[in-house]
Amino acid sequence: MSIIGGLLAFVGIIGSIVIWIMTLVKCFKAGETLWGVLTIFFPIVGLIWLFVRKHAKLGVYWIIAGILAAIGYGMVLAPLINKGMQDGMHAMPPQ
C-alpha cells in the first residue's frame, strides 16, 4: 500500500507544481504582477485567481492534484502511525 501511496503523492505533487507554474505564467501574461508575486509566496492566492478570472478548469485540476497528494500521503503515513501506536501501547507501564 505504501508504494501506491508514494506514487500517488509523487504524481499529486508534480501535478501541483506544474499547475502552479502554469498559473504564474497566466498571471504575469495577463499583466497582473501583484497576483503573480503573491502566488509565488502563497499558492492559495493563485488558486483563487484562477477561479476569479474564469480559469476554473485549471483550478479544478489543481484541487484534484492536491487531493491525490493528500491521499498518497495518507496511504504512506497510516501504516507508520498504526505501528507507532501499537509499539507505544506495549511500552506503556501497567496501571
N, C-alpha and C positions, 0 to 999 in steps of 0.2 A: 504494500500500500504506500509506503513512503517513497518508492521510486516514482509511482504515478503522481503522487503529491508533489514531488520535486519537479517533475516535468510540467505539471500544471502551473506551479508557482513560477517556473522559468518562463513559460510562454506568456503568462499574465504580465510579468514584469517587463519582458522585452516588448510586448504589445503596448503597455502603458508608456514606456519610454518613447517608442516610435510615434504614438499618437500625441504625446506631449510635444515632441519636436515639430510635428505637423501643425499643431496648434500655435506654437511660437511663430512658425513661418507665416501662417494665416494672419496672426495678429499684426506682425510687422509689415506684411504686404498690404494690409488694409489701412496702414498709416496710423495705427493705434499703438504708439510706442509705450504709453503708460501701461496698457493692458499686457503688452508683451513682457515688459520688465517685471510687472507683478506676477506674471505667470512663471517666470524663471524662479522666483523665490517662493511662491505659493501656488502650486499647480491647481488647487481647487478654483482659483480665480480664472484659470484657463478653461476649466470645465463650465463655469458659469458663463464666460464669454461665448463659448460655443453655442449654448442654448439661447442666449440673448440675441446673437447675430444669425440665428436660423441655420446653424450647422449642427442640428440635433443628431443627425446620423453619426457623425464623428464622436459626438458626446456620448451617445449610447454605446458605441464601440469601446470607448474609454472606460465606461462603467462596467461593461462586460469583462474587459481585461482585468479590472480591479477585483471583480468578483472571482474570476478564475484564480488570480493570485492568492486571494484570501482562502479559497477552498483548498488550494495546494498547500499553503502554509498550515492550515488546519489538519490536513492529512499527514503532514510530516511531523507536526508537533504533538498530535493527540497520543500516539503510542509512547512518546517520550514522557509526557506528563503522566500518563497512566502508570508507566513503570516507576517514575519518581514517587508517585503517591503510594504505590504498593511497597516500595522499598522503605518509604517513610513510616508506613504502618508497622513494619517489623522492627524498626529502630525505636519505636516509642516505648517508654518504660511502662510496666503494668501499673494499673491504678488500684 
